[in-house]
Amino acid sequence: MKKIPAWLLLCIISLVAGLALGFTNALTKDEIARQDEASNELARNKVMSEADEFVQLDVAADSGVDYCYEAKKGGETIGYVAKATADGYGGKIEVTVGIDNNGMITGISCGGSGFSETPGLGAKVKEAKFSNQFAGMSAPVSITKDGGQVDSVTAASRSSRAVCKAVNAACDYVAAMGN
């Protein structure tokens, strides 16, 4: 029996693995997109709980925000919900921000499908103790170490700064719309 060259065996294994990954991706991408949208909807409702309807607005790719929705109650615009992404310590942090018609923050929600901040440290930006601080503030926001009014998560200044950066980007976007 003739021996298969190692390089050929590696090529065959790589091809099979690549095809398997591609097939798995094709099977799961719609479900992943559905779960991401459900997560985004939950975050919108969390940060602007008074709204009974959200109308998606067109957002330019270079706007600094991932999406923006007009929040309505009884057909009247009560504010906006925008999501921005910033680089934390462990990767991207998606921050959904509710902003009322007066430019005040109604709430924030941190996370995202790729959220990978350090458990027990940076991951605490997802907790209510940190995120509830933003309600009632207006941009710009920053952590107390930088002269601001937001208490950062202990030993996670980079994650806390990333959240503030995303909040400011969302607020700036809504303000630039003329609201």
C-alpha positions as CSV (number, residue, x, y, z in Angstrom):
1,M,0.0,0.0,0.0
2,K,1.3,3.4,-1.0
3,K,1.6,6.0,1.7
4,I,-0.3,9.3,1.2
5,P,2.1,12.3,1.4
6,A,1.6,14.4,4.5
7,W,0.9,17.6,2.6
8,L,-1.9,15.9,0.6
9,L,-3.4,14.5,3.8
10,L,-3.4,18.0,5.4
11,C,-5.0,19.5,2.3
12,I,-7.8,16.9,2.4
13,I,-8.4,17.5,6.1
14,S,-8.4,21.3,5.6
15,L,-10.8,21.0,2.7
16,V,-13.2,18.7,4.7
17,A,-13.0,21.0,7.7
18,G,-13.6,24.1,5.6
19,L,-16.6,22.5,3.9
20,A,-18.1,21.5,7.3
21,L,-17.6,25.0,8.7
22,G,-19.2,26.5,5.6
23,F,-22.2,24.2,5.8
24,T,-22.6,24.8,9.5
25,N,-22.5,28.6,8.9
26,A,-25.1,28.3,6.1
27,L,-27.4,26.3,8.4
28,T,-27.1,28.6,11.4
29,K,-26.7,32.2,10.0
30,D,-30.5,32.9,9.8
31,E,-31.0,31.7,13.4
32,I,-28.1,33.8,14.6
33,A,-29.5,36.9,12.9
34,R,-32.9,36.2,14.4
35,Q,-31.4,35.9,17.9
36,D,-29.3,39.1,17.4
37,E,-32.5,41.0,16.3
38,A,-34.4,39.7,19.3
39,S,-31.5,40.8,21.6
40,N,-31.5,44.3,20.0
41,E,-35.3,44.6,20.4
42,L,-35.0,43.6,24.1
43,A,-32.2,46.3,24.5
44,R,-34.4,48.9,22.8
45,N,-37.3,48.2,25.1
46,K,-35.0,48.3,28.1
47,V,-33.6,51.7,27.4
48,M,-36.8,53.3,26.3
49,S,-39.5,51.4,28.1
50,E,-42.2,54.0,27.6
51,A,-42.2,53.5,23.8
52,D,-44.8,51.3,22.2
53,E,-43.2,51.5,18.7
54,F,-39.8,51.8,17.2
55,V,-39.3,53.1,13.7
56,Q,-35.9,52.3,12.2
57,L,-34.1,55.3,10.6
58,D,-31.5,55.1,7.8
59,V,-28.0,55.3,9.2
60,A,-24.9,56.0,7.0
61,A,-22.1,53.4,7.4
62,D,-19.6,56.0,8.6
63,S,-22.0,57.6,11.1
64,G,-20.4,56.1,14.2
65,V,-23.6,54.2,15.2
66,D,-24.8,50.8,14.2
67,Y,-28.5,51.7,14.1
68,C,-30.9,54.3,15.2
69,Y,-34.7,54.1,15.9
70,E,-37.2,56.7,16.5
71,A,-39.1,55.8,19.7
72,K,-42.8,56.5,19.6
73,K,-45.7,56.4,22.1
74,G,-49.2,56.8,20.8
75,G,-47.8,58.0,17.5
76,E,-45.7,60.8,19.1
77,T,-41.9,60.8,19.0
78,I,-40.7,60.5,22.6
79,G,-37.0,60.0,21.8
80,Y,-34.5,57.9,20.0
81,V,-32.6,54.7,20.6
82,A,-29.1,54.3,19.0
83,K,-26.6,51.6,19.2
84,A,-22.8,52.3,19.0
85,T,-19.9,50.0,19.4
86,A,-16.5,50.8,21.1
87,D,-13.4,48.8,21.7
88,G,-13.2,47.6,25.3
89,Y,-10.4,45.6,27.0
90,G,-11.5,42.2,25.6
91,G,-13.1,43.3,22.3
92,K,-16.1,45.1,21.0
93,I,-18.8,46.4,23.4
94,E,-22.1,47.2,21.9
95,V,-24.0,49.9,23.8
96,T,-27.7,50.6,23.2
97,V,-28.6,54.1,24.4
98,G,-32.1,55.7,24.9
99,I,-32.2,59.4,24.4
100,D,-35.3,61.5,25.1
101,N,-36.3,64.6,23.1
102,N,-34.4,66.8,25.5
103,G,-31.1,65.0,24.9
104,M,-31.3,63.2,28.3
105,I,-30.2,59.6,28.5
106,T,-33.1,57.3,29.5
107,G,-30.9,54.2,29.9
108,I,-28.2,52.1,28.4
109,S,-27.7,48.4,27.7
110,C,-24.2,46.9,27.2
111,G,-23.3,43.7,25.6
112,G,-23.5,42.3,22.1
113,S,-22.9,38.9,20.5
114,G,-19.2,39.3,20.6
115,F,-19.0,40.7,24.1
116,S,-15.8,39.3,25.7
117,E,-14.8,41.5,28.6
118,T,-13.1,39.8,31.5
119,P,-15.6,38.0,33.7
120,G,-15.7,39.5,37.2
121,L,-14.1,42.7,36.0
122,G,-14.9,44.4,32.7
123,A,-18.0,42.3,32.3
124,K,-19.5,44.2,35.1
125,V,-20.3,47.0,32.7
126,K,-23.4,44.9,31.8
127,E,-24.7,45.1,35.4
128,A,-27.3,47.5,36.5
129,K,-25.0,49.0,39.2
130,F,-22.9,50.5,36.4
131,S,-25.4,51.1,33.6
132,N,-28.1,52.7,35.8
133,Q,-25.7,55.6,36.5
134,F,-26.3,57.0,32.9
135,A,-30.1,57.5,33.3
136,G,-30.8,61.3,33.6
137,M,-27.4,62.3,32.3
138,S,-26.7,64.1,29.0
139,A,-23.6,63.9,26.8
140,P,-20.7,64.1,27.1
141,V,-20.2,61.5,29.7
142,S,-16.9,60.2,31.1
143,I,-15.6,58.3,34.1
144,T,-14.7,60.1,37.3
145,K,-10.9,59.4,36.7
146,D,-11.3,61.6,33.6
147,G,-13.2,64.3,35.5
148,G,-16.6,63.0,34.6
149,Q,-19.6,61.8,36.6
150,V,-19.6,58.0,35.9
151,D,-18.1,55.7,38.5
152,S,-16.0,53.2,36.6
153,V,-16.0,49.5,37.3
154,T,-13.2,48.8,39.7
155,A,-10.1,47.6,37.8
156,A,-11.9,48.0,34.5
157,S,-11.3,51.6,33.5
158,R,-10.8,50.6,29.8
159,S,-14.1,48.9,29.6
160,S,-15.9,51.8,31.4
161,R,-14.3,54.3,29.1
162,A,-15.4,52.3,26.1
163,V,-19.0,52.4,27.3
164,C,-18.8,56.1,27.8
165,K,-17.3,56.5,24.3
166,A,-20.2,54.5,22.8
167,V,-22.7,56.5,24.8
168,N,-21.2,59.8,23.6
169,A,-21.2,58.6,19.9
170,A,-24.9,57.6,20.1
171,C,-25.8,60.9,21.8
172,D,-23.8,62.9,19.3
173,Y,-25.5,61.2,16.4
174,V,-29.0,61.9,17.8
175,A,-28.0,65.5,18.5
176,A,-26.7,65.9,14.9
177,M,-30.1,64.9,13.6
178,G,-31.3,68.2,15.0
179,N,-33.1,66.8,18.1
